[in-house]
Amino acid sequence: MQHLGRILPPLGLMLADALLPPRCLATRDIVDRQGQLSAKAWSAINFITKPLCQCCGMPFAFGFEEDAELSCGACLANPPDYDRARAVLRYDDASRAMILAFKHGDRLEGAPAFAAWMARAGADLMGDIDLIVPVPLHRKRLFRRRYNQSAVLALLLARNNGTPALVDALVRTRHTPPMGGLNRAARQRNLQGAIAVRPGRAAMLAGRKILLIDDVLTTGATAQACARALRRARVSRVDVLSLARVVQAG
Ligand SMILES: [Zn+2]
């Protein structure tokens, strides 16, 4: 696939990872094996557990059966463009540094562990999908970061699940400014028409059940823009699996 070389991490980065002493993905303490968390980090990280909104995967505070099939108020009022979303952990003070290092810092040694966690958190989704598709990066951002972290996760999940990945199914048609600090409405405006199915890929998507891979779900605006683009290519379903998500307190 002609785009793979620009999406995958350079071999040198992966070799460098293999030569360094194994360090905790979050605290940087020395650990036994590459891709592990120290006991301290493991107890600090907030993994998302049931009960969840069956649609967006947002955890309910309390008061529901673990397997209650309920949607949250936000999904009932305004159903998202994707079918279901799930995430491994909360994006918070305990996980932020680990995720930013993976996104921006050439720190890929956690990727296999992240993919394994995602397969577990997304077990309900993984059993019935045809194709795994990552959220795309704009080529300018890809050039700067050198790899698309969501594509790295998509390829690992694809290999472990025996499901094909199409890492270049979606494309950013224009460069959007960083969205940190923007609210949901501003993010939606920012993304208007910015994500599309890559020309020539629509036929491979039509009628398929897609698992979209994202690193962090913040407001969900990016995942929704991807889901809308995929629906225009007449996919039969779009589920979203992310490593982390923002969960508002309360
Ligand atoms: Zn919901």
Boltz pocket constraint, residues with backbone or C-beta under 6 A from the ligand:
constraints:
  - pocket:
      binder: B
      contacts: [[A, 53], [A, 54], [A, 55], [A, 56], [A, 57], [A, 58], [A, 71], [A, 72], [A, 73], [A, 74], [A, 75], [A, 76]]
      max_distance: 6.0
